[in-house]
Structures are given as C-alpha cells and as structure tokens.
Amino acid sequence: MPKRRILPMRSPRGSTVMLISALMNPLAASCSDSATHPFAGVVWISPTCAGAQREGDLCRAPLAGVEVRLSDSAGRVAASATTDAAGAYAMRAPAGSYRLHVVGVVKIPRCPELTVTLPMAKPAPVELECDSGMR
C-alpha cells in the first residue's frame, strides 16, 4: 500500500492552521466559526471575618489568581480566565449551555458550580461566592 503524503494548502490568512486546529479540536473550530458572546463576573471568598458579623458587613473579599472555566456538557472547556486582584474575570464563548466553575482551588475554599446559558438575555456580571470554611 503506498504511503499517503499530506501537502500543505497554500492560502492567505492561515487557513492551513485553522483546518488542522479544527480537526484536532472541534470545539476550537466552533469558536472560530461562530459568534462568541462576552461573559464576566467576580469570584468572592466569604466569610473572611471571624466571629459574629455586624449587620450590613458582607465580610467577604475578592478571590484573586484562580482559574474560572466554562465547560460544556461533555466537559470540554469552551473558555477560561484567571481572576485579577479584584476577583474579576472576563471571557468570550459561543452560544450554548455551560457549567461555570472555579478550578485549581483545594478543598477550602469550596466554590459552587453554576449553569450559564449564552447569550444571556440580560448580560450582567455573574458572581461566584466561595466558602472559606471560617466560622
């Protein structure tokens, strides 16, 4: 049986790279082929105060330097971002339903997972509040 030889396609704008990327990662192809939607929010950790809280004191702080991911139902990552010093994150992803979760954080703090559908009917920052375990 003769060996097959793959020849690169000559095209402006890097179509060869896009084709190879699409074959290796179908999710990446769908991202580049369809419109993406902005998505942002803040990750908090609370409580950060020991003992009784004063009324009106949120007793929380931004959680900086953690990775926030949007994953599809098959567990593929559609988008990710790292929170800044203010706990803020921003990313873009194609339309769809995703699981929003914080990764790389050990048992404490415990962070919830949320279901997010893009595009959002009314875009607003999505906040995740992680439990510090402090009581």
Protein Blocks (a to p, Z undefined) as FASTA:
>chain_A
ZZddddddddehhlmmmmmmmmmmmmlmmmmmpccdddddddddddfbecjddehiaopa
cdehiacddddfkopafbdcdddfkopacddddedddddddehiafbdcddddddddddf
bacdddddddehiZZ
